[in-house]
Amino acid sequence: MKTRLSITVRFILFTLLCIGLVACDRWDSRGRKMKRVVLAANEVHNGWYFAAGDQVVIEGTVNGDAYIAGGVVRVDGTINGDLLVAGGMVSVGGTVSDDIRAAGGVLHFNGKVGKNVSVAGGIVTVEKSAAIDGNLLAACGTIDVSGTVGKEAKFAAGDAGITGTVKGNVDFTGEHFSV
């Protein structure tokens, strides 16, 4: 089990990385240099992986925990560890062997997760192709679960819908719930 000190150190390192990150040259409509970070499909990173930018794309493999922040985040590669991610729009279509902790405006999952998913966001979607082997914990405006949750699901949401499979108990607090 991770100690508070270990989690604190990781958070501090992640924050420092976010402040000092420099990425490739792209410009937005206001003439501002955009920060784009890519771990290409043929790349393998060993150890903790830190990335932040306007756009972060993970297509390769991370053998360790990944800490990612960005306006748009897309994870289509493999994370052999935990994924901690925050962004305006987050899409996880690859494989994460351990836990996902995510926060953002729009969170979209259509990959495989080896353990648990904890999310806080505006709109959360667990697609039909998604498989979460552990628990799903969500605090959000709207959640739609079409995929598979291997254990329990707990939601605090304005609207929640389940058309997929939850193999354990479902707890819901909110306005509207449909199955």
Disulfide bonds with the S-S distance in Angstrom:
none
